[in-house]
Amino acid sequence: MAAAKRFFHNTMGANGDPNKVAMDKNGANDAAMDTVNAGRDVPILVMHVEFLKNIVEQDHRAIKLVTKSMLNFKSCRAAGTSLAGIEPMHMIRKGQFVIDDVDAMAFADQFFALAGIVRSVLSGTFRFK
C-alpha cells in the first residue's frame, strides 16, 4: 500500500488532482485511495470498471509493433530518442496533430512540420525555419 500511496502522491503532484480515477480491483490501490481521500474536502471518485482502461491500454499497441523489431534498446536515452520520433507519427496517423491544411499534407510533411523543418516538395530538400 505504501508504494501505491507514494505513486498517487507523486502523480498528483506532477499532474494535478483528478476528479476520477479508473483502476482495477487491486486492494492496495483501494487502500491508498482511501487514505488520499481521507484528507480531502472533495474526494476523488474511484471507478472500478473492468474494461474502462482497455482503450488506453490498446493505444500503445502500434508503438509496441514498431519497437519490437528493434530488439531492445541499449540505454534509456536511445529509447527516449526513438520514441520521440515514433510517437508523433502515431499521433499524426490517428489525426491528433492539428495544423492548417493538414488534409492536403502527407504524413511525412506533417512530421517535418512538427519537427520545425520546412520541406520543399519540388526539390526534395529540407530547410529549418
N, C-alpha and C positions, 0 to 999 in steps of 0.2 A: 504494500500500500504506500510506503514511503516514496518509492520510485514513481508511482503513478501521480501522487500528490505533487512531487517535485516537477514532473513533466507538465502538469496543468498550470502550476505557478509560472514556470519558465515560458510556456507558450502564451499564456495570457499577458505576461509582462512584455513580451515581444510584439504581440499582435492585438492586444486589447481584449476586453471582456466580451465573450459571445453571449447571445441571447439563448441559443440552443446548442446542445452537444449531442451528436449521434454516436452511439457506441454499442458494442456487443455486450453480452451479459457476463462480463468479467467482474467478479466480486471485488477485486482490488480497485478497479475503476469506479465502481459504485461507492465504495467506502471513501475514496479520495474525493469524489464529487460531493459527497455528504459533508465532509469536513470543509471543503471550499465554500459550499453553500451556507454553512453554519455561521460564518462571519459576514454574510452579505445581507443587505436590506431587501434586494430583489434577487431571488435565487435564479440560478441558471437552469433552464429546463433540460432535463435529461431524457432523450428519446431512445427507446430500446426497440427499434425497428430492424428486423433481421436483415433485410436486403436493401436498406436505405443507402449503405455505403458502396454498393456494387457499381454505381455509375462512376464514382471517383476511383474505385479500385481498377476498373476496366480502362480508364483513360490512359494509363501509362503502358498499356499492352503494346502499342505501336513502338514506343521507345525501347521496350524490352526486346522487341524483334530486331531492331537495328543494333543494339548494343550486344546482343547475344553472340553475334558472329565475330565480335571484336575479341572474344576470349579473355575477358577481364582487363582491368586497367592496372598499370604498374604503380600509379600514385593517385591520390585524391585530386591533385591538380590536373592530371590528364583526364580524369573522369569529368571534372567540372568544365574543362575546356571543351571536351567533346559534347557534353550535354548542353552547353551554352549554344552550340550550333544546331543540335538535333531538336531541341525543344521549340525554338522559333519556327522551324519548318513544320513541325507537328501542329503548332498553333495556326499557321497560315493555311494548312490543308483543312483544318476544322472551321475556318472562317472567323477566327477570333482576332485577326490582325486588321485594324481599321486604318485605312489610308485613302486619300482621294483617288478616284478612278481605279479602285482595286480590281474591279471586274475586267478591266482592259489589260491588266498586268499578268504576266506569267508568274509562277511560283518563285522562280529564281530571281526575277526582278523585284518581287515583294521582299524576298530575303535580303537582297543587296540594299534596298531602300531602308529596311530595318537596321542594317549594319551601318548606314550612313554613307554608302557608296553609290554614286550615280553611275549607271551602266548605260553606255551608248549602244543602242540596239543595232545601228547601221554598221559601226566599225568593230563592234565586239570588244571594245576596250573599256576599262574601268577607271574612274577618277573619284577622288574624295571630294566631298563638298567643301 
